[in-house]
Amino acid sequence: MTDDLAYAGAAGQAAAVRSGEVSARELTELLLARIERYDGTLNAFTAVMAEEALAEAGRRDATAADERGPLHGVPVAIKEENDVEGRVTTFGTAANTRPAPADSEVVRRLRAAGAVVIGKTNMPEFGLFPFTESSAHGSTRNPWAPDRSPGGSSGGSAAAVAAGLVPAAIGGDGGGSIRIPAACCGLFGLKPTRGRVSTAPQPHLWWGLGVLGPLTRSVEDSALVHDAIRGSVPGDLFRAREPAGSFAAAAAAEPPRLRIGWSTRPAARGVRPAPEVVRAVTGTAGLLAGLGHHVEEIDPHYPDPTASFVPQFFAGLRTEAFAMDDYARLERRTRETVRLGTWVRPGVTRWAMNQGERTAARANRVFDRVDVLLTPTIAGLPPMEGRLTGTGITVRAALRSMPMIAYCALWNVTGNPAASVPAGFTAGGLPLAVQLVGRRDDETTLLSLAAELERARPWADRKPLPA
């Protein structure tokens, strides 16, 4: 075995185990060794489940061939907001101490598909801000540049995948938290349609804002994991309409000629994209036109999502914060944010969700003109580590977050699928990315288009230098 296998992605590692090139235990041992070697610098993991993972891998190796799932023997990591049986679900805090009595539905489905759960990944407290920094678990570093942030809130998952510590890791996205770290770490990250992936045992993730999904090296990897975890269960507040075929089939198919509108205008006021970000979008637009699509610059006429987003943000935080064992151990900034949101009572939350549907109707008018919208994912480059340092005042932290969420958060309000797609690197070696947004329930178009971009402009073979 070589480190090339560590960077082979979920599909590549599944194929290696399936062919007998490597056993599930050997693969798990390889990745555990890489975690031990590199994570001291990266701080991607909050918990490494070495003993449990090796035992689970051994059980996978003993499984009959006809009973093996599509992710058989593939190690995966789980963001700290998801329950793993026997482990504390910390939400990035020091305020929770009770081990989870059972796996969450997404973890259960991963295991049913044959995956090996290798550990849990870092996040900021409750995922409040798009930088993976907390007093409980410290800061996660970007594998491409250790002085930079991997973004957030799924920054631990992104750093682990980018560094070849796992081929896939579960993240959550309530305002860009899959797409932002994917953009910062040179990964593919698809925020699925609201309700596509069950949030059980919780009925929702931040009401209408949050969804779960993987961060992966390639489009194929993402489709493979999404097919394993998608679907609703009784008790889910939201349900998505099932597509006609599998996500894996969509990722392998050539897209039809599409109408693609591009814009670098942010949905949030007061944010200006960096020149490198603008060039990434215009370069991608030119590439798509060369691939035969109809591409034009448009004005998306974004509605303002603030009236819907802010109340759901506060309501989601309050739900999670008040469920902790020791509220007093939360960060001061978090407790301050909870106090700022005391005006969001249940009636206000219901109003905000209804307002979100009106916002969605306006935002989706763009798809009367185009099939896919192309924008930046984030307004700037991966930020320097320590963006939350000295931001005890919540408003200051929110202002520092705006360039990160300016292109993403609207689509959490509307529930549309949106993907961050790698778009090359700066001269200094920092990842660039663009965002593809599609109609509700139409992840398959985004997957086929993103896979076409990956074939034309490959990215998954790029590896960061050892941290």
C-alpha positions as CSV (number, residue, x, y, z in Angstrom):
1,M,0.0,0.0,0.0
2,T,1.1,3.6,-0.7
3,D,-0.4,7.0,0.1
4,D,-1.8,7.0,-3.4
5,L,-4.5,4.7,-2.1
6,A,-5.3,7.2,0.6
7,Y,-6.1,9.8,-2.1
8,A,-8.0,7.3,-4.3
9,G,-11.4,8.6,-3.0
10,A,-14.4,6.6,-1.9
11,A,-15.0,5.0,-5.3
12,G,-11.3,4.1,-5.7
13,Q,-11.0,2.7,-2.2
14,A,-14.2,0.7,-2.6
15,A,-12.9,-0.8,-5.8
16,A,-9.6,-1.7,-4.2
17,V,-11.4,-3.6,-1.4
18,R,-13.8,-5.2,-3.8
19,S,-11.0,-6.5,-6.0
20,G,-9.0,-7.9,-3.0
21,E,-6.1,-5.5,-3.6
22,V,-6.5,-4.4,0.0
23,S,-8.6,-5.6,3.0
24,A,-10.9,-3.3,4.9
25,R,-8.6,-3.7,7.9
26,E,-5.5,-2.8,5.9
27,L,-7.1,0.2,4.5
28,T,-8.3,1.4,7.9
29,E,-4.8,0.9,9.3
30,L,-3.4,3.0,6.5
31,L,-5.7,5.9,7.2
32,L,-5.3,5.6,11.0
33,A,-1.5,5.9,10.4
34,R,-2.0,9.0,8.3
35,I,-4.3,10.5,10.9
36,E,-1.6,9.9,13.6
37,R,1.0,11.5,11.3
38,Y,-0.8,14.6,10.1
39,D,-3.7,15.4,12.4
40,G,-1.6,16.9,15.1
41,T,-1.0,19.8,12.8
42,L,-4.4,19.9,11.1
43,N,-6.7,19.2,14.1
44,A,-9.4,17.9,11.8
45,F,-10.6,15.2,14.2
46,T,-12.1,15.6,17.7
47,A,-12.3,11.9,18.2
48,V,-10.4,9.0,16.5
49,M,-12.2,5.7,16.9
50,A,-9.2,3.5,16.2
51,E,-10.2,0.4,18.2
52,E,-13.8,0.5,17.1
53,A,-12.9,1.2,13.4
54,L,-10.4,-1.7,13.3
55,A,-13.0,-4.0,14.8
56,E,-15.7,-2.8,12.3
57,A,-13.2,-3.3,9.4
58,G,-12.6,-6.8,10.6
59,R,-16.3,-7.5,10.5
60,R,-16.4,-6.1,7.0
61,D,-13.7,-8.5,5.9
62,A,-15.7,-11.4,7.3
63,T,-18.8,-10.4,5.4
64,A,-19.8,-12.7,2.5
65,A,-19.3,-11.1,-0.9
66,D,-23.0,-11.2,-1.8
67,E,-23.8,-9.2,1.3
68,R,-21.4,-6.3,0.8
69,G,-22.6,-2.8,0.1
70,P,-21.4,-0.1,-2.2
71,L,-19.1,1.4,0.4
72,H,-17.8,-1.9,1.7
73,G,-14.7,-1.3,3.8
74,V,-14.4,2.4,3.1
75,P,-13.5,4.5,6.1
76,V,-15.5,7.7,6.7
77,A,-15.6,10.5,9.2
78,I,-18.7,12.1,10.8
79,K,-19.1,15.7,11.7
80,E,-19.7,16.4,15.4
81,E,-23.4,17.3,15.0
82,N,-24.3,13.7,14.1
83,D,-24.8,11.0,16.6
84,V,-22.4,8.0,16.6
85,E,-23.4,5.3,19.1
86,G,-21.4,5.5,22.3
87,R,-19.8,8.8,21.5
88,V,-20.7,12.3,22.8
89,T,-22.3,14.5,20.1
90,T,-20.5,17.6,21.1
91,F,-21.7,20.1,18.4
92,G,-18.2,21.6,18.8
93,T,-18.8,22.5,22.4
94,A,-17.6,21.4,25.8
95,A,-21.1,21.6,27.2
96,N,-22.4,18.1,26.3
97,T,-21.2,15.0,28.1
98,R,-23.7,12.2,27.3
99,P,-22.8,9.5,24.8
100,A,-25.3,9.0,22.1
101,P,-27.5,5.9,22.6
102,A,-27.7,5.1,18.9
103,D,-26.4,6.1,15.5
104,S,-28.1,8.9,13.7
105,E,-29.9,7.8,10.5
106,V,-27.1,9.0,8.2
107,V,-24.5,7.0,10.2
108,R,-26.8,4.0,10.2
109,R,-27.1,4.1,6.4
110,L,-23.4,4.5,6.0
111,R,-22.7,1.4,8.0
112,A,-25.5,-0.5,6.1
113,A,-23.6,0.4,2.9
114,G,-20.5,-1.1,4.4
115,A,-18.6,2.0,5.5
116,V,-16.2,2.0,8.5
117,V,-16.7,4.9,10.9
118,I,-13.2,6.1,11.8
119,G,-13.8,9.2,13.8
120,K,-15.6,12.5,14.4
121,T,-14.6,15.8,12.9
122,N,-14.2,19.3,14.3
123,M,-16.7,22.2,13.9
124,P,-17.2,25.6,15.5
125,E,-19.7,25.6,18.3
126,F,-23.1,24.7,16.8
127,G,-21.7,25.7,13.4
128,L,-22.6,29.3,14.1
129,F,-19.8,30.8,11.9
130,P,-18.0,29.6,8.7
131,F,-14.6,29.2,10.5
132,T,-13.7,26.0,12.3
133,E,-12.5,27.4,15.6
134,S,-13.7,26.8,19.1
135,S,-12.6,27.0,22.7
136,A,-13.4,23.4,23.2
137,H,-11.5,21.8,20.3
138,G,-9.2,24.5,18.9
139,S,-8.7,25.6,15.3
140,T,-8.6,23.3,12.3
141,R,-5.9,24.1,9.7
142,N,-6.2,24.0,5.9
143,P,-4.1,21.2,4.4
144,W,-3.1,23.5,1.4
145,A,-1.8,26.2,3.7
146,P,-1.7,25.6,7.5
147,D,-1.9,29.3,8.2
148,R,-5.3,29.4,6.5
149,S,-8.7,28.2,7.6
150,P,-10.5,25.3,6.0
151,G,-13.7,27.4,6.3
152,G,-16.7,26.0,8.2
153,S,-18.7,24.8,9.7
154,S,-17.7,21.4,8.3
155,G,-14.1,22.4,8.3
156,G,-12.8,19.3,10.1
157,S,-14.5,17.1,7.5
158,A,-13.1,19.1,4.6
159,A,-9.5,19.1,6.0
160,A,-9.6,15.4,6.7
161,V,-10.7,14.6,3.1
162,A,-8.3,17.1,1.5
163,A,-5.4,15.7,3.4
164,G,-6.2,12.1,2.4
165,L,-7.1,11.0,6.0
166,V,-10.5,9.7,4.8
167,P,-12.0,9.6,1.4
168,A,-15.3,11.0,2.5
169,A,-16.7,12.8,5.5
170,I,-20.2,13.9,6.5
171,G,-20.9,17.6,6.8
172,G,-23.9,19.8,7.4
173,D,-25.0,22.9,5.5
174,G,-27.2,25.5,7.2
175,G,-25.8,28.6,5.4
176,G,-23.0,27.2,3.2
177,S,-21.3,24.9,5.6
178,I,-20.6,22.1,3.1
179,R,-19.9,24.3,0.2
180,I,-17.7,26.9,2.0
181,P,-15.1,24.3,3.3
182,A,-15.2,22.5,0.0
183,A,-14.2,25.7,-1.7
184,C,-11.5,26.4,0.8
185,C,-10.0,22.9,0.6
186,G,-10.3,22.1,-3.2
187,L,-13.1,19.5,-2.8
188,F,-16.5,18.8,-4.3
189,G,-19.4,19.6,-2.0
190,L,-23.0,19.2,-2.9
191,K,-25.7,20.7,-0.6
192,P,-28.6,18.5,-1.5
193,T,-32.2,19.6,-1.8
194,R,-33.9,20.2,1.5
195,G,-35.2,16.9,2.8
196,R,-33.1,14.7,0.6
197,V,-31.1,13.2,3.5
198,S,-32.8,12.4,6.8
199,T,-31.7,14.3,9.9
200,A,-33.1,11.7,12.3
201,P,-33.2,11.4,15.2
202,Q,-33.7,15.1,14.9
203,P,-36.8,16.2,12.9
204,H,-34.8,19.0,11.2
205,L,-31.5,20.7,11.2
206,W,-32.0,24.4,11.9
207,W,-35.6,24.2,10.7
208,G,-35.7,24.8,7.0
209,L,-32.1,25.8,6.6
210,G,-29.9,22.8,7.3
211,V,-29.2,19.6,5.3
212,L,-26.6,16.8,5.6
213,G,-24.3,15.6,2.9
214,P,-20.7,14.5,2.2
215,L,-17.5,16.3,1.3
216,T,-15.5,14.3,-1.2
217,R,-12.6,14.5,-3.6
218,S,-14.6,13.8,-6.7
219,V,-18.1,14.1,-8.1
220,E,-18.3,10.3,-8.5
221,D,-17.4,9.9,-4.8
222,S,-20.1,12.4,-3.8
223,A,-22.8,10.6,-5.9
224,L,-21.8,7.2,-4.4
225,V,-22.1,8.5,-0.8
226,H,-25.3,10.4,-1.5
227,D,-26.9,7.3,-3.0
228,A,-26.1,5.4,0.2
229,I,-27.5,8.0,2.6
230,R,-30.4,9.7,0.8
231,G,-34.0,9.1,1.7
232,S,-36.5,10.1,4.4
233,V,-37.9,8.4,7.5
234,P,-41.0,8.9,9.5
235,G,-40.6,12.0,11.7
236,D,-38.5,14.0,9.2
237,L,-40.0,17.5,8.9
238,F,-39.0,17.7,5.3
239,R,-39.0,15.3,2.4
240,A,-37.6,15.8,-1.1
241,R,-39.1,14.4,-4.3
242,E,-37.1,11.3,-5.4
243,P,-35.3,11.7,-8.7
244,A,-35.8,9.2,-11.6
245,G,-32.4,7.5,-11.2
246,S,-29.4,7.2,-9.0
247,F,-27.0,10.0,-8.4
248,A,-24.1,7.7,-9.5
249,A,-25.8,7.2,-12.9
250,A,-26.2,11.0,-13.2
251,A,-22.5,11.6,-12.4
252,A,-21.5,9.1,-15.1
253,A,-23.8,10.6,-17.8
254,E,-23.1,13.3,-20.3
255,P,-25.3,16.3,-19.6
256,P,-27.6,17.6,-22.3
257,R,-27.0,21.1,-23.7
258,L,-27.9,23.4,-20.9
259,R,-28.7,27.0,-20.5
260,I,-26.3,28.3,-17.9
261,G,-26.5,31.8,-16.5
262,W,-23.5,33.2,-14.6
263,S,-23.2,36.1,-12.2
264,T,-20.7,37.4,-9.7
265,R,-23.2,39.6,-8.0
266,P,-23.6,38.4,-4.4
267,A,-27.0,37.9,-2.8
268,A,-25.8,39.9,0.3
269,R,-25.1,43.6,0.1
270,G,-21.7,45.2,0.8
271,V,-19.7,42.2,-0.4
272,R,-17.3,42.4,-3.4
273,P,-15.7,39.3,-4.9
274,A,-11.9,39.1,-5.1
275,P,-10.4,39.4,-8.7
276,E,-9.2,35.7,-8.5
277,V,-12.8,34.7,-7.7
278,V,-14.3,36.6,-10.6
279,R,-11.7,35.1,-13.0
280,A,-12.6,31.6,-11.7
281,V,-16.3,32.2,-12.6
282,T,-15.6,33.8,-16.0
283,G,-13.1,31.1,-16.8
284,T,-15.6,28.4,-15.9
285,A,-18.3,30.1,-18.0
286,G,-15.9,30.1,-21.0
287,L,-15.1,26.4,-20.4
288,L,-18.8,25.5,-20.3
289,A,-19.5,27.4,-23.5
290,G,-16.6,25.5,-25.1
291,L,-18.3,22.3,-24.0
292,G,-21.4,23.2,-26.0
293,H,-23.7,24.8,-23.4
294,H,-25.5,28.1,-23.9
295,V,-23.8,30.4,-21.4
296,E,-24.6,34.1,-20.7
297,E,-24.1,36.6,-18.0
298,I,-27.4,37.4,-16.2
299,D,-28.8,39.3,-13.3
300,P,-30.4,36.7,-11.0
301,H,-32.5,39.4,-9.3
302,Y,-31.9,37.9,-5.9
303,P,-34.5,38.5,-3.2
304,D,-33.3,39.4,0.3
305,P,-33.4,36.2,2.4
306,T,-32.7,38.0,5.7
307,A,-36.2,38.0,7.1
308,S,-36.4,34.2,6.7
309,F,-32.7,33.2,7.4
310,V,-32.1,35.2,10.7
311,P,-35.1,33.8,12.7
312,Q,-34.4,30.2,11.6
313,F,-30.7,30.7,12.5
314,F,-31.6,31.9,16.0
315,A,-34.3,29.2,16.5
316,G,-32.0,26.5,15.4
317,L,-29.3,27.6,17.8
318,R,-31.6,27.9,20.7
319,T,-32.9,24.4,20.1
320,E,-29.4,22.9,20.2
321,A,-28.0,25.1,23.0
322,F,-30.8,24.4,25.4
323,A,-30.4,20.7,24.9
324,M,-26.8,20.7,26.2
325,D,-26.0,19.3,29.6
326,D,-24.2,22.4,30.9
327,Y,-25.3,25.6,29.3
328,A,-22.8,27.6,31.3
329,R,-19.9,25.9,29.5
330,L,-20.9,27.3,26.1
331,E,-18.7,30.0,24.7
332,R,-19.6,33.5,25.7
333,R,-20.1,34.4,22.0
334,T,-22.7,31.6,21.7
335,R,-24.5,32.6,24.9
336,E,-24.6,36.2,23.6
337,T,-26.1,35.0,20.3
338,V,-28.7,33.0,22.1
339,R,-29.7,36.2,24.1
340,L,-29.9,38.2,20.8
341,G,-32.4,35.7,19.5
342,T,-34.8,35.6,22.4
343,W,-37.4,37.4,20.3
344,V,-37.7,34.4,18.0
345,R,-40.6,32.6,19.5
346,P,-42.4,29.6,17.7
347,G,-44.8,31.9,15.9
348,V,-41.9,34.0,14.5
349,T,-40.2,30.8,13.4
350,R,-43.3,29.6,11.5
351,W,-43.6,33.1,9.9
352,A,-40.0,32.9,8.8
353,M,-40.4,29.5,7.2
354,N,-43.5,30.8,5.3
355,Q,-41.5,33.9,4.3
356,G,-38.8,31.5,3.1
357,E,-41.2,29.9,0.7
358,R,-42.1,33.3,-0.7
359,T,-38.4,34.1,-1.0
360,A,-37.9,30.7,-2.8
361,A,-40.6,31.5,-5.3
362,R,-38.9,34.8,-6.2
363,A,-35.4,33.3,-6.3
364,N,-36.4,30.4,-8.5
365,R,-37.7,32.7,-11.2
366,V,-34.2,32.6,-12.5
367,F,-34.8,29.1,-13.6
368,D,-37.4,30.2,-16.0
369,R,-34.5,31.6,-18.1
370,V,-31.7,29.1,-17.3
371,D,-31.2,25.5,-16.2
372,V,-28.2,26.1,-13.9
373,L,-26.9,29.2,-12.2
374,L,-23.1,29.7,-12.0
375,T,-21.7,32.0,-9.2
376,P,-18.7,32.2,-6.9
377,T,-18.9,29.9,-3.8
378,I,-17.2,32.4,-1.5
379,A,-16.2,36.0,-2.2
380,G,-12.6,35.7,-1.4
381,L,-9.7,33.2,-0.9
382,P,-9.5,30.8,2.0
383,P,-9.1,33.2,5.0
384,M,-6.3,33.3,7.5
385,E,-6.7,31.1,10.5
386,G,-8.1,32.8,13.6
387,R,-10.9,34.8,12.1
388,L,-13.0,34.5,15.3
389,T,-10.2,35.7,17.5
390,G,-11.2,38.8,19.3
391,T,-14.8,38.7,18.1
392,G,-16.5,38.3,21.4
393,I,-19.2,40.6,20.1
394,T,-21.4,38.4,17.9
395,V,-22.1,41.2,15.4
396,R,-18.4,41.5,14.7
397,A,-18.1,37.7,14.0
398,A,-21.2,38.0,11.7
399,L,-19.6,40.8,9.7
400,R,-16.4,38.7,9.2
401,S,-18.6,35.8,8.0
402,M,-20.4,37.8,5.3
403,P,-17.9,37.2,2.5
404,M,-18.1,33.5,3.2
405,I,-21.9,33.1,3.1
406,A,-22.8,35.9,0.6
407,Y,-23.4,33.5,-2.3
408,C,-24.5,30.4,-0.3
409,A,-27.0,31.3,2.4
410,L,-29.9,32.2,0.0
411,W,-30.1,28.7,-1.2
412,N,-30.5,27.3,2.3
413,V,-33.6,29.5,2.6
414,T,-35.0,28.3,-0.7
415,G,-34.0,24.6,-0.3
416,N,-32.4,24.4,-3.8
417,P,-29.5,22.0,-4.4
418,A,-26.1,23.8,-4.8
419,A,-22.6,22.5,-5.3
420,S,-19.1,23.9,-4.8
421,V,-16.9,22.8,-7.7
422,P,-13.1,23.2,-7.7
423,A,-11.9,25.8,-10.3
424,G,-8.1,25.6,-10.1
425,F,-5.6,27.3,-7.8
426,T,-4.2,30.8,-7.3
427,A,-0.6,31.5,-8.2
428,G,0.2,30.9,-4.5
429,G,-1.4,27.5,-4.5
430,L,-4.7,28.3,-2.8
431,P,-7.9,26.5,-4.0
432,L,-10.5,28.4,-6.1
433,A,-14.1,27.3,-6.5
434,V,-17.4,28.1,-8.2
435,Q,-20.9,27.3,-7.2
436,L,-23.5,25.6,-9.4
437,V,-27.2,26.0,-8.3
438,G,-30.1,24.0,-9.7
439,R,-33.8,23.7,-9.5
440,R,-35.3,22.1,-6.4
441,D,-35.0,18.3,-6.5
442,D,-32.6,18.4,-9.5
443,E,-29.3,17.3,-8.1
444,T,-28.9,15.0,-11.0
445,T,-28.3,17.9,-13.5
446,L,-25.7,19.5,-11.1
447,L,-23.9,16.1,-10.8
448,S,-23.7,15.5,-14.5
449,L,-22.6,19.0,-15.2
450,A,-20.0,19.0,-12.4
451,A,-18.7,15.7,-13.6
452,E,-18.3,17.1,-17.1
453,L,-16.3,20.0,-15.6
454,E,-14.2,17.5,-13.7
455,R,-13.3,15.6,-16.9
456,A,-12.4,18.8,-18.7
457,R,-10.5,20.3,-15.8
458,P,-9.5,17.5,-13.4
459,W,-8.8,18.3,-9.8
460,A,-9.0,15.1,-7.7
461,D,-5.4,14.1,-8.4
462,R,-4.1,17.3,-6.8
463,K,-2.7,16.6,-3.3
464,P,-1.6,19.1,-0.7
465,L,1.9,19.0,0.7
466,P,2.3,17.3,4.0
467,A,1.2,19.7,6.7
